[in-house]
Amino acid sequence: MWTPAEYYPDPSIEVLDDRFGDLYVQHAAVERLYTGLRWGEGPVWFGDHGTLLFSDIPNNRMMRLDEATGAISEFRRGRFTNGNTRDRQGRLISCEHGTRSVTRTEFDGTITTIADQYQGKPLNSPNDVVVKSDGSIWFSDPCFGIGDYYEGGKAQPELPMNVYRYDPKDGVLHCVIEDFVKPNGLAFSSDESKLYLVETRGGIHVFDVVENGTALANGHKLIDAGQFGAPDGIRIDILGNIWAGWGVGVGNFGVRCFAPDGTSLGHIHLPERCANLCFGGRNRTRLFMTASQSLYSLYVKVPGLPYF
């Protein structure tokens, strides 16, 4: 059974490279903020409200953390939501297994469908999503949410597992990576010249963003997950380091931090598998981690990239 650290530095924080000492706070510890989820996912920070939203896919609900009070409440039910982000206007963008779509929640609470099909065929189960500075919406579409009824509805896929770019200027959905092996988490570098994409169980790939920011090229595996890696959601800090939900098996669960060149810097050990994470808090230096049945956090030294 997990118990919080009783002293500093927290023994659950493992330094793999001396550079990690500049990234984590030695007198901060991993905190469990909530437990009672079935599969936590999709954390997204709303600094203008001081709240964190996150998904609980099998329970078919989204949850909300009020950072000031620590109170957890239900944000909404339905739609089997997975990954979330914000667009350049601050609206919630969500990947939904239940509707097999990517949606936008407007400021008045109404929900607009951004994409639910490609070339006349339904999407599989959009998984993770990022928004580029030009307003385009990029998302991965594996089959995880239609394989059974636990995280959505069981269905036969009609499309390969692709990565898409939605262009808000013309409303067209473009396939930017075709038939990738189980595409999962994705994130842009700070200058948006690169896109990082998780290959579930395989590792983290990096692509050059080309053609005036509308396409990808020169993809290659930057980080090999090995037997016990299995990355999931990823985020980038302002120094270009990659933070990834990581690990299969007790002793490997948690978040792994990598330098831009792919070198492992440090590992935050958690008692549960971490599916996704995001930076939040007043200075974007609080790392929120959705891990299986629980929500965790850790204060770090380096801010994450802002949503907008």
Salt bridges, closest charged atoms under 4 A:
GLU14 OE1 - HIS269 NE2 2.67
ASP17 OD1 - ARG19 NE 2.96
GLU31 OE1 - ARG286 NH2 3.52
ASP48 OD2 - HIS49 NE2 4.00
ASP48 OD1 - ARG86 NH1 3.10
ASP56 OD2 - ARG61 NE 2.85
GLU67 OE2 - ARG286 NH1 3.13
GLU74 OE1 - ARG77 NE 3.10
ASP87 OD2 - ARG91 NE 2.79
GLU96 OE2 - ARG79 NE 2.79
GLU106 OE1 - ARG91 NH1 3.44
GLU106 OE2 - ARG104 NE 2.86
ASP134 OD2 - LYS132 NZ 3.81
ASP134 OD2 - ARG165 NH2 3.97
GLU151 OE1 - HIS97 ND1 3.95
ASP167 OD2 - ARG165 NH1 3.69
GLU192 OE2 - ARG88 NH2 3.63
GLU192 OE1 - LYS132 NZ 3.76
GLU199 OE1 - HIS205 NE2 2.66
GLU199 OE1 - LYS221 NZ 3.74
ASP208 OD1 - LYS194 NZ 3.13
ASP232 OD2 - ARG273 NH2 3.90
GLU272 OE2 - ARG32 NH2 3.65
